[in-house]
Amino acid sequence: MISKNQAKRIRSLHQKKFRDQHHQFIIEGQRSLSSAMDAKGEIDQILLTESFAQRHNDLIEKIRPFPQTIISDDELKQLSPSTSPSGILAVCNKIQFDSIDLDKHVIYLDQISDPGNMGTILRTAAWFGIDQVALSPGCIDLFNPKVVRSAMGAHFDLSWVGEISIDALEGYVCLGADHRGESIQELNTVPEKWALIMGSEAHGLSSDMQNVLDHRIAIPKIGTGESLNVGVAMGILLQNLTQ
């Protein structure tokens, strides 16, 4: 059982202003928490139910060094931002990312507001070894609980994530994902230093982004359908840019 003050503080982390104030965020689920511990994330507190502990002996051994409290299912439902909590929740200090390395590739996200898409993008970037993700104004908070849950630990695989102006990427070849562009397969030479710019599914790339592009690149459609999920599209483009 935890105190009312502890519960109030944890629930406050559902909101961005309190995540920023306390420099902490919520991690839920076995896989995300395990990834955070493997990456030496700064875990402040772990809360779990008795039934979860009985089902996950391996994880219980892994979390033994961290402060932890057994709580009831009802308590966890009150603390969790999820409608169906998995049985374990952790409070983690925000990740202290390095400074951006302007000699490495970067993904630039233009007003990505859907948390599931943002989480998928982070996982996909990590999969292809791209560990820098830039955010335009208007992107969803990186530490939103739904983003963290969807990313499944990918936050800890990135060296830098931050909000910057596209103008800061001087010297980069800017590649914009745009269905009206040339096929990615026709990009004869992959630039030595590129920024892949991805827009939202609903609105595409903003006019500001359109104005800075060096190339518009597209994925050829073989079958049917109106569009691809932005995370899926980014994965296909990265497969071509990193192979």
Secondary structure, 3 states (H helix, E strand, C coil): CCCHHHHHHHHHCCCHHHHHHHCEEEEECHHHHHHHHHCCCCEEEEEEEHHHHHHCHHHHHHCCCCCEEEECHHHHHHHCCCCCCCCEEEEEECCCCCCCCCCCCEEEEECCCCHHHHHHHHHHHHHCCCCEEEECCCCCCCCCHHHHHHHCCHHHHCCEEEECCHHHCCCCEEEEEEEEEEEHHHCCCCCCCEEEEEEECCCECCHHHHCCCCEEEECCCCCCCCCCCHHHHHHHHHHHHHC
